[in-house]
Amino acid sequence: MCGIVGYVGPKSTVEVLLGGLKRLEYRGYDSAGVSVINGSGTLETRKRSGKLSVLVDDIEQNPLGVAHIGIGHTRWATHGAPTDGNAHPHLGGAHKKLSLIHNGIIENFAELKSELLEAGVTFTSETDTEVAAHLIAAEYDKTGDLISAFRRVVLRLHGAFTILVMHEDEPDVVLAARRNSPLVVGLGVGENFLGSDVAAFVEHTKRAISVGQDEIVILRSDRVELEDFAGNKVTHPEFQVDWDASAASKGGWSSFMAKEIADQPQAVGDTLMGRVASDGTVHLQELAPLGNAIHSIDRIIMVACGTAAYASEVGKYAIEAWARIPVSVELSHEFRYRDPILTSNTLVVAVSQSGETMDTLMATRYAKEAGAMVLSICNTQGATLAREADAVLYTHAGPEVAVASTKAFTAQITSIYLLALHLANTRSAHSKSELQEIGRELLKLPAQISEVLAGLDPIRELARSYKDAKTVLFLGRNVGFPIALEGALKLKELAYIHSEGFAAGELKHGPIALIEEGQPVIVIVPSVNDPDSLHAKVVSNIQEVLARGAKVIAIAEEGDKAVAQVTDQVCYVPAVHRMLAPILTVIPLQVFAMELSAAKGLDVDQPRNLAKSVTVE
């Protein structure tokens, strides 16, 4: 979950490192640090607890030497509190000539640390990372060969890690190793880069290589070599990053989250582009690697965590309704521990914005070992999840920097809609004309999202008026239920207040006991044209909580007169096909959480204790 950047080349290394860390700060912001080897061949390290700006101020007041090689790190704390001492880089050896940064968890650090303590090594931090630094330094002292010392140590480490190392005695090379944690190489001219993701170096180059599992990178200014942990040379295809550094900047918005909420018409439109014909026909060439096996699918399991799991819950309704295939949604971190039943006719759909969510990666590896087909849905080119799946369906949301997901969520739902319609077409689950009509409705979504965004001033005002609320409840039915869960999650993440999402039908089965005078309740109201009469049932729920003193905010479609008669706090969205409504109804909830958080004076982009990508189990 930490951010890592490495550089060898002619540019000002400190500027390259700090620029990369700024774009990676969403991965962790408990502390930050850099190490460089300056022009006189001396290793210099600077690290500070707190956000990156603290480190930047420190370096501005006490500049580091001119350098052309270095590594940098922004931390999400795992082992040890977020202090200066626990910040990365960590130095190894008695002479402190080796510098190391790490993303992940070294599971066997305790036994390795005991070994080092017995050898008389003194530790200055509480981290598992410092263990690796001292081990590599000790091996280097024995062999005088940094690459072989590095290889010997990474073979001893258990768990998840990306590790970058450099040594004062070898000032032209950065070494990196990857196991179960993301790492990409940026290829330049006379310079090369390393990063947790391409955001680390996209300002300088769009050429990249994804590093495979259990592989080592030997990075110099004029060349990049890759080998496996056994020392065998490996190669990987180069890919082009399809966005530039400006996409990862605020562009004048008050926060990245505000910008990314506003980006949703484009994110959804780009995800649809080239996949839906003007007549509404959906065809996904990306599913071709699944071959004829796609016709034999008898069950779909979607694995995901957090917001991605709620996108999957929305998608479950669409796949079952349109493709007529049974679907279950599993939390990735629970999936493989309950011995699930999988066959060669099971399609496992793994959903992750980063494509590096460790729980989801482990779930998909388990599924593949059991013989199931795996399709990944992710937003990051070259991500581990995309490479390890049998097929990948990329969302095209662009970089999402704010920790609380918004445009990635709506792009994920859009991708699952496309999957559902593609499967429905291949299986002839409905008439071609029916499916084309839904496809044409999909094409209208970007404009309808823009319409929602233009009319959100009332919800902003309401959010600010509830800034002192201690708890907020969310109700929804059918596809509105996962949106209620997502709305509650956003409020937890951003405003640090208790919030819960409930299926509205469960209200009388217990949750109504929570209703008291003044209790805010946000209700996602089904379409007035809902064929199952769910609209009337939810309006009845609204009346029940109002009778007990609740204050109701309804999210309803335009023209819903019944809702207007029971509450005057209504946010209207355009009327759409009922299965597509979540794309529109979630947006007021995103804005509500953001505005309430801002009204409390909180950081909406970097909420406490969270990081963007959870790359450890």
Residue, then its C-alpha position, 0 to 999 in steps of 0.5 A: m500500500c506504500g508508494i515506491v519510486g526509483y530513478v537513475g539518469p541525468k535529471s535532478t534526482v530529488e525533483v524526480l523522486l519528490g514528483g513521483l511521490k506526490r503522484l503516489e501519495y494516495r498509496g500512503y501518507d503516514s511518512a515519506g523519505v528519499s535516499v540519493i547518492n550525491g556527486s561526491g559518492t556519498l549516500e544521503t537520506r532524508k525522511r519525515s513522518g507526516k504527509l509528503s509536504v513535511l519532507v518537502d519543507d525539510i529538503e527545501q530548508n536543508p537541500l540534498g546534494v546534486a544526484h543522479i540516482g535515488i529511491g523514494h517512499t511514501r508510507w502506509a504504516t503496517h509494522g511500527a507507528p508512523t514516526d521519523g524512525n519507522a519511515h523509509p528508507h532504512l539503512g543497513g550495515a554498520h557503515k550505513k552505506l545501503s539504503l532500502i525501501h519496501n512495500g508489503i509485509i515480511e511475514n518471517f521478519a521475527e525469526l530473521k530479526s532474532e538471527l541478526l540480533e544474535a549477530g550483534v546488529t542494532f535496530t533503530s526502528e520497529t519495522d520488518t523492513e529494516v530486517a531486510a536492509h541489514l540482511i542484504a548489507a551483511e551478505y554484501d559485506k561477505t560477497g562484495d557483489l550487490i546483485s548476488a547478495f540481494r538475490r540470496v536475501v529475497l529468496r529468504l523472505h516470506g510474504a508480500f514485498t516490493i523492495l528497492v535497494m542501492h549501495e554507496d559502493e555501487p552508485d550506478v544501479v538500483l535493484a528491485a525485487r517483486r513478490n505479491s506487490p506491484l512494480v513497474v519499470g519506466l523506460g526513458v532515453g538515457e534514464n530509467f525509472l521504477g514505481s509502484d505504478v506508472a503514476a510515479f514516472v508518467e511525467h517523464t515517459k509513457r513507456a513501461i514494463s510490468v515486472g512479474q512475480d518473483e523477479i528482480v530488476i537491475l536498473r541503470s541509466d542506459r539499460v534495464e535487466l530482469e531476471d527471476f529469483a534463480g538468476n535466469k534472464v526474463t523479458h516482458p513486452e513493453f506497453q504504452v501508458d494511455w494518459d499523461a501527468s495532467a490527468a493525475s493533477k487537480g486541474g483547479w478543483s478543490s480536491f482530487m475527489a471533486k475532480e474525479i466525481a466530475d470526471q464520471p461522464q468521461a470515465v463511463g463514456d470511455t469505458l463504453m467507447g468501442r464496445v457498444a455500437s450505435d444500434g446498441t449491440v455490445h461485443l467485447q473482443e477482450l473476452a476472446p481468450l475465453g474461447n468457446a468456454i464462455h458458452s458453457i458457463d453455468r455459474i459466475i462468482m464475483v470476487a472483490c473488496g470494499t467499493a468494488a464489491y458493491a459494484s459487483e453486487v449491482g452487477k449481479y442483478a444485471i447479469e442474472a436479469w439479462a444473461r440468466i446465469p446465477v451469480s454470487v458475490e464474494l468478499s475476496h478475503e473470505f472466498r478461499y478460506r471457506d473451501p468454495i465449490l469451483t468447476s471448469n464451467t465457473l467464471v470467476v470475475a475479479v474486480s479491482q481498480s488497481g489490479e493489485t488488491m492482494d486479497t483479490l489476487m490470492a482469490t483469483r490464484y485459488a480459483k485458477e488452481a481449482g480449474a475455474m476461468v478468471l476474468s479480471i475487471c481493473n483500471t490499471q494497465g499491466a496490473t498483476l490481476a490483468r496479467e494473471a487472469d485468463a482475460v481482462l476487461y479494462t475500465h477506462a476511468g483514468p487515474e483515480v487519486a482520491v482514496a475514496s473511489t468514485k469514478a472507478f466505481t461507476a466505470q466498474i458497474t459500466s463494465i459489468y453491464l457490458l459483460a452482462l449484455h455480451l453474455a446475454n447476446t452469446r447465450s440468446a437469453h433475450s431477444k436481440s432487440e431487447l438487448q440493443e435497447i438496453g445498449r442504446e440506454l447505456l450510451k445515454l449515461p454520460a449525458q445523464i451523469s452530466e445532468v445529475l452533476a449540474g443539479l447537485d447544489p441542494i444536496r451540497e447544502l443538505a450535507r453541510s447542514y448535517k455536519d454534526a450528525k452522529t450517524v446516518l442510515f441508508l435504505g435501498r431495494n433491489v439495485g438500490f441496496p448496494i448503492a445504500l451500502e456504498g453511500a454508507l461506506k463513503l460517509k464512513e471513509l470521509a466523515y468518520i461518522h457511523s453510517e449503515g446501509f440496509a435493505a429497505g425490506e429489512l427495516k421492520h426486522g430490526p433496524i427501525a429500532l435505530i430511528e429516533e427524533g432527528q435521525p438522518v435517513i437517506v433513501i434510494v427510491p426505485s423507479v415509479n415504473d418498477p414492475d415489482s411495485l418496489h416503489a410503493k413499498v419504499v415510499s411506505n418505508i419512508q412514511e414509517v421512519l418519518a412517523r418516528g421522527a426521522k429526517v429523510i433525504a430521498i434520491a428519486e427519479e424525475g417526475d416522482k410525485a409520490v416521494a415529493q408528497v412525503t418529504d421535501q428533501v428530494c434529490y432528483v435524477p433522470a429516469v432511466h432503465r431501472m437496472l442502470a439507475p445505480i450509475l446516477t443515484v450513487i453520484p448524489l451520495q458521493v457528493f453528500a459524503m464529500e461535502l459533509s467531510a469538507a464541512k467538518g474540515l477533514d481531508v477528503d482525498q486522504p482520509r485517516n488510516l486508509a490507503k488507495s490500494v490494499t496490497v497486503e492481506 
